Every structure is written in structure tokens, then in C-alpha cells.
Amino acid sequence: MDLPTFLIQCLNSLQYGLLLFLVASGLTLIFGIMGVINLAHGSFYMIGAYMAYGLAPLFGGSFFVTLTVGVVLSVVLGYVLEWAFFSFLYERDHLQQVLMTYGLILVFEELRSILVGNDVHGVQAPPWLAGSIELGDVMNYPVYRLFISACCVFLALGMWWVFTRTRLGMRIRAGTANREMVQSLGIDISLLYRIVFAVGVALAAFAGMIAAPVSSVYPGMGESVLIICFVVVVIGGIGSIRGALVAALLIGFVDTFGKVLLPQAAGVLVYMLMAAVLLWRPDGLFKP
């Protein structure tokens, strides 16, 4: 492998890992903080991708307007879903959580089929991000992929600031540790959880929107993302945003270079990584 190829694969692994973190961080919030096993989280990623496809023509192809409207709609969707469904699951066992969220997957898939059909769709990147930078004499790297990485880094820093430097983050961390004590202090824990869930849905949907131009939009795209997101959560440590970031970057590196160097075994390398980490640290790399 020559140097330009190595650099491109490093950039690809970084971009994939950061995008994976963006999706998995929402699952970490919902699963780790609220204690709900949400199998429908991959569907939120799919919904974001289809919103990027469906909303762009309504706003004349304006990229940032589409993203803004999509994020607002996903926050509203998350808020309503938590109020209507997930708020009843906190005191129930995991089997009921799995059954209900699996039912949501079926509902979302059927609605997707009715509204937009079962075809594969493409989403155009904005013209000002359609160029590429040169890496060597014959290799180029798309600017849009760098934009995806920059967005993910910005949001990761934003989440770190909210959770470590704001009163909202303090309340969320306290609610995770002892829900009853937080309620006794006069904090509306139900509203707090509703906000957390809405943010988790918005993160997954935003990841789907910015990933649509590079991955296309197709039926069932949320299922594969869901599986790898659970792997990220388990490796990083349930409820740990920092762990999700480190785990996502590790998985991005292993998956990208595995497909280049060991294509026959690429499908199992990520799960071998998970097994190795859990043998070493059964609770994951970090604790929340």
C-alpha cells in the first residue's frame, strides 16, 4: 500500500468512525441514560436520509435549509414518540422494550414503502462541496467527506460541552445515577428524558441526512447501522459518550482497513474486536 492510498484509507476510516459515532451517541443517550433498548434507532437514521431526499426539492435544493428543517422535524418526532410510547417503558422489562421498538421498525418501514416506494434514491451534495483535494498524482479525496467529518467533530465537541459544562448536562448525569433523588429535588425528570430522547433521535436523523449523498437512500438502510451501533455502545461502555467516540473510531479503522487488507474476513473483524475488548474489559472501555 503506497502512501496516498494509506492516507485516503485513514481519512475514510476517520469519516466512517465519526459518522458512526454520531449515530451511536444517540443510541448511547437513549440506551445508557434512559435504560431503554431501542431497536428502532436505526430507523431514525433511515428517516433522516429520506428527509434529505424528500425535503431538498421543496426548498430549491438549499442544503442548509434542508438540514435545519430535517433536524427540527426529527426533534419533534423524538419528542412525540417519547411522550406517546417510550415514557411507558422505563419501568418495564427489556422484552417489552424490544417488542415495542421492533414494532416501530415495522411501522416505519411500511410508511416508508407507502410514501416513497422501494427504489434506491440518490441525493446530490451541494455544488460548493462537490470538489476534491489531490492526494498524490492520481488520487483525489472528496471535499464532502471532509465536511461530514467536520460536522461530526463539531457535534462531538458540542455534546462534550453540554454534558460537562452546563446545568442541563449536570441534571442528565444526575438523572442517570439516581432518578428518584433528582425528582425529589423538584426536577421534572420526565421532561428531561423527553429532551434526551429527542436529541438522540435528532443525532441519528442528522447523521442520515449528511450521509445520504455518499451512501444513497434505500430500503432497510437502518438495520445494518443499528447492529454496528450496538457494537459501538458495548465496546465503549454503556452510557459513555467518550467511550462511544473511541469505539466508533476503532471500528472505523478496523472495518476500513479490513476491507482493504483482508476482504474475505472483513465482515467478522469488527465482532472479533468486540469480543477481544469484552474479554479484557467486560464493562467496555469507559464507564459513564
C-alpha positions as CSV (number, residue, x, y, z in Angstrom):
1,M,0.0,0.0,0.0
2,D,1.5,3.3,-1.1
3,L,1.4,6.5,1.0
4,P,-1.5,8.2,-0.9
5,T,-3.7,5.1,-0.6
6,F,-2.8,4.8,3.1
7,L,-3.8,8.4,3.6
8,I,-7.1,8.0,1.8
9,Q,-8.0,4.9,3.8
10,C,-7.1,6.8,7.0
11,L,-9.4,9.6,6.0
12,N,-12.1,7.1,5.1
13,S,-11.8,5.3,8.4
14,L,-11.9,8.6,10.3
15,Q,-15.0,9.8,8.4
16,Y,-16.8,6.5,8.8
17,G,-15.9,6.3,12.5
18,L,-17.1,9.9,13.2
19,L,-20.4,9.3,11.4
20,L,-20.9,6.1,13.2
21,F,-20.2,7.9,16.5
22,L,-22.9,10.5,15.6
23,V,-25.5,7.7,15.2
24,A,-24.3,5.7,18.2
25,S,-24.1,8.7,20.5
26,G,-27.9,9.0,20.2
27,L,-28.3,5.3,21.0
28,T,-25.9,5.7,23.9
29,L,-28.0,8.5,25.3
30,I,-31.3,6.5,25.0
31,F,-29.9,3.1,26.0
32,G,-27.3,4.2,28.6
33,I,-29.0,7.1,30.2
34,M,-32.7,6.1,29.9
35,G,-32.3,2.3,30.1
36,V,-34.4,1.6,27.1
37,I,-33.3,-0.9,24.4
38,N,-34.3,1.0,21.3
39,L,-34.3,-1.3,18.3
40,A,-35.9,1.5,16.2
41,H,-32.8,3.7,16.5
42,G,-31.6,2.6,13.0
43,S,-34.9,3.7,11.6
44,F,-34.2,7.3,12.7
45,Y,-31.1,7.2,10.7
46,M,-33.1,6.0,7.7
47,I,-35.7,8.7,8.3
48,G,-33.0,11.3,8.2
49,A,-31.7,10.0,4.9
50,Y,-35.2,10.0,3.3
51,M,-35.8,13.5,4.7
52,A,-32.7,14.7,2.9
53,Y,-34.1,13.1,-0.3
54,G,-37.7,14.4,0.1
55,L,-37.1,17.8,1.6
56,A,-34.4,19.1,-0.8
57,P,-36.8,19.7,-3.8
58,L,-39.2,21.6,-1.5
59,F,-36.5,24.2,-0.6
60,G,-34.9,24.5,-4.1
61,G,-32.1,22.2,-3.2
62,S,-30.8,24.5,-0.4
63,F,-28.6,22.3,1.7
64,F,-28.6,24.1,5.0
65,V,-32.3,24.8,4.9
66,T,-33.0,21.1,4.3
67,L,-30.7,20.1,7.2
68,T,-32.3,22.7,9.5
69,V,-35.9,21.7,8.7
70,G,-34.9,18.0,8.9
71,V,-33.4,18.4,12.4
72,V,-36.4,20.3,13.7
73,L,-38.8,17.7,12.4
74,S,-36.7,14.9,13.9
75,V,-36.7,16.7,17.3
76,V,-40.5,16.9,17.1
77,L,-40.7,13.3,16.1
78,G,-38.5,12.2,19.0
79,Y,-40.5,14.3,21.5
80,V,-43.8,12.9,20.4
81,L,-42.5,9.3,20.3
82,E,-41.1,9.5,23.8
83,W,-44.4,11.0,25.1
84,A,-46.6,8.5,23.3
85,F,-44.6,5.3,23.6
86,F,-41.3,5.3,25.3
87,S,-42.4,7.0,28.5
88,F,-44.3,3.9,29.4
89,L,-41.3,1.6,29.0
90,Y,-39.0,2.8,31.8
91,E,-40.4,0.6,34.5
92,R,-41.0,-2.4,32.2
93,D,-38.6,-5.3,31.4
94,H,-36.4,-5.4,28.4
95,L,-38.5,-7.9,26.5
96,Q,-41.4,-5.4,26.3
97,Q,-39.0,-2.7,25.2
98,V,-37.7,-4.9,22.4
99,L,-41.1,-5.9,21.2
100,M,-42.4,-2.4,21.1
101,T,-39.4,-0.9,19.4
102,Y,-39.3,-3.8,16.9
103,G,-43.0,-2.9,16.1
104,L,-41.9,0.7,15.4
105,I,-39.4,-0.6,12.9
106,L,-42.2,-2.4,11.0
107,V,-44.3,0.7,11.1
108,F,-41.6,3.0,9.9
109,E,-40.7,0.6,7.1
110,E,-44.3,0.3,5.9
111,L,-44.7,4.1,6.0
112,R,-41.5,4.5,4.0
113,S,-42.8,2.0,1.4
114,I,-46.1,3.8,1.1
115,L,-44.7,7.3,0.9
116,V,-41.6,6.9,-1.3
117,G,-41.7,3.4,-2.6
118,N,-38.9,0.8,-2.6
119,D,-36.5,2.2,-5.1
120,V,-32.9,3.3,-4.4
121,H,-32.5,7.1,-4.5
122,G,-29.6,9.4,-4.8
123,V,-29.0,12.7,-3.0
124,Q,-26.8,15.4,-4.6
125,A,-24.1,17.0,-2.5
126,P,-24.2,20.9,-2.6
127,P,-22.2,22.2,-5.5
128,W,-19.7,24.1,-3.3
129,L,-18.9,20.8,-1.6
130,A,-18.7,18.7,-4.8
131,G,-15.0,19.2,-5.4
132,S,-12.0,17.1,-4.2
133,I,-8.5,17.6,-3.0
134,E,-5.4,16.0,-4.5
135,L,-3.6,13.3,-2.7
136,G,-0.7,12.3,-4.9
137,D,-0.6,12.5,-8.7
138,V,-3.6,10.3,-9.4
139,M,-5.7,10.2,-6.3
140,N,-8.3,12.7,-5.1
141,Y,-10.4,12.9,-1.9
142,P,-14.0,14.3,-1.9
143,V,-14.4,17.6,0.0
144,Y,-17.9,16.4,1.1
145,R,-16.4,13.6,3.1
146,L,-14.2,16.1,4.9
147,F,-17.4,18.2,5.5
148,I,-19.0,15.1,7.1
149,S,-16.0,14.7,9.4
150,A,-16.0,18.3,10.4
151,C,-19.8,18.2,11.3
152,C,-19.3,15.2,13.4
153,V,-16.3,16.7,15.3
154,F,-18.3,19.9,15.9
155,L,-21.2,18.0,17.3
156,A,-19.0,15.8,19.4
157,L,-17.4,18.9,21.0
158,G,-20.9,20.3,21.5
159,M,-22.0,17.2,23.3
160,W,-18.9,17.2,25.5
161,W,-19.5,20.9,26.4
162,V,-23.2,20.3,27.2
163,F,-22.6,17.3,29.4
164,T,-19.6,18.6,31.3
165,R,-20.1,22.4,31.4
166,T,-23.9,23.1,31.6
167,R,-26.6,22.7,34.2
168,L,-28.6,20.6,31.7
169,G,-25.7,18.1,31.4
170,M,-25.4,18.0,35.2
171,R,-29.1,17.2,35.5
172,I,-28.9,14.5,32.9
173,R,-25.9,12.9,34.6
174,A,-27.7,13.1,38.0
175,G,-30.9,11.6,36.5
176,T,-28.8,8.7,35.2
177,A,-27.3,8.0,38.6
178,N,-30.4,8.4,40.7
179,R,-33.7,9.2,39.1
180,E,-35.7,9.3,42.3
181,M,-33.3,11.7,44.0
182,V,-33.5,14.1,41.0
183,Q,-37.3,14.0,41.2
184,S,-37.2,14.7,44.9
185,L,-35.2,17.9,44.2
186,G,-38.1,19.2,42.1
187,I,-36.6,18.5,38.6
188,D,-39.1,17.2,36.0
189,I,-37.3,14.0,35.1
190,S,-40.0,13.1,32.5
191,L,-39.3,16.3,30.6
192,L,-35.6,15.8,31.0
193,Y,-35.9,12.3,29.5
194,R,-38.1,13.6,26.7
195,I,-35.4,16.1,25.8
196,V,-32.7,13.4,25.8
197,F,-34.7,11.2,23.6
198,A,-35.5,14.0,21.1
199,V,-31.8,14.8,20.9
200,G,-30.9,11.2,20.4
201,V,-33.4,10.9,17.5
202,A,-32.1,14.2,16.0
203,L,-28.5,13.0,16.1
204,A,-29.3,9.8,14.2
205,A,-31.5,11.6,11.7
206,F,-28.8,14.3,11.1
207,A,-26.3,11.5,10.5
208,G,-28.6,10.0,7.9
209,M,-29.1,13.4,6.2
210,I,-25.4,14.2,5.8
211,A,-24.6,10.6,4.9
212,A,-27.2,10.4,2.1
213,P,-25.1,11.9,-0.6
214,V,-22.3,9.4,-0.1
215,S,-24.3,6.2,0.7
216,S,-27.5,6.8,-1.3
217,V,-31.0,6.2,0.2
218,Y,-32.5,2.7,0.1
219,P,-35.0,0.5,2.0
220,G,-33.7,-1.2,5.1
221,M,-30.6,1.0,5.4
222,G,-31.3,1.4,9.2
223,E,-30.9,-2.2,10.1
224,S,-27.1,-2.6,9.4
225,V,-26.5,0.7,11.1
226,L,-28.4,-0.4,14.2
227,I,-26.3,-3.5,14.6
228,I,-23.0,-1.7,14.4
229,C,-24.2,1.0,16.7
230,F,-25.0,-1.6,19.4
231,V,-21.4,-2.8,19.0
232,V,-20.1,0.7,19.5
233,V,-22.2,1.1,22.6
234,V,-21.0,-2.2,24.1
235,I,-17.3,-1.6,23.3
236,G,-17.3,1.9,24.5
237,G,-19.2,1.3,27.7
238,I,-23.0,1.6,28.1
239,G,-23.8,5.3,28.7
240,S,-20.4,6.7,27.9
241,I,-20.2,9.3,25.2
242,R,-16.4,9.3,25.3
243,G,-16.4,5.5,25.0
244,A,-18.7,5.7,22.0
245,L,-16.3,8.1,20.3
246,V,-13.3,5.9,20.9
247,A,-15.1,2.7,20.0
248,A,-16.5,4.2,16.8
249,L,-13.1,5.4,15.7
250,L,-11.6,1.9,16.4
251,I,-14.4,0.2,14.4
252,G,-14.0,2.7,11.6
253,F,-10.3,1.9,11.4
254,V,-10.7,-1.9,11.7
255,D,-13.6,-2.0,9.2
256,T,-12.0,0.2,6.6
257,F,-8.5,-1.4,6.6
258,G,-10.0,-4.8,7.0
259,K,-11.9,-4.4,3.7
260,V,-8.6,-3.3,2.0
261,L,-6.2,-5.8,3.5
262,L,-8.4,-8.8,4.4
263,P,-11.6,-8.5,2.4
264,Q,-12.6,-12.2,3.0
265,A,-12.6,-11.7,6.8
266,A,-13.8,-8.0,6.9
267,G,-17.3,-9.0,7.9
268,V,-16.1,-10.5,11.2
269,L,-13.2,-8.3,12.2
270,V,-15.4,-5.8,14.0
271,Y,-17.1,-8.5,16.1
272,M,-13.7,-10.0,16.8
273,L,-12.7,-6.6,18.1
274,M,-15.8,-6.5,20.3
275,A,-15.0,-10.0,21.7
276,A,-11.4,-9.0,22.5
277,V,-12.4,-5.8,24.2
278,L,-15.1,-7.6,26.3
279,L,-12.6,-10.3,27.3
280,W,-10.3,-7.5,28.5
281,R,-12.9,-5.1,29.9
282,P,-16.3,-6.7,30.4
283,D,-17.9,-3.4,31.1
284,G,-16.5,-1.7,28.0
285,L,-13.6,0.7,27.6
286,F,-15.1,3.5,29.7
287,K,-17.8,4.0,32.4
288,P,-20.3,6.9,32.1
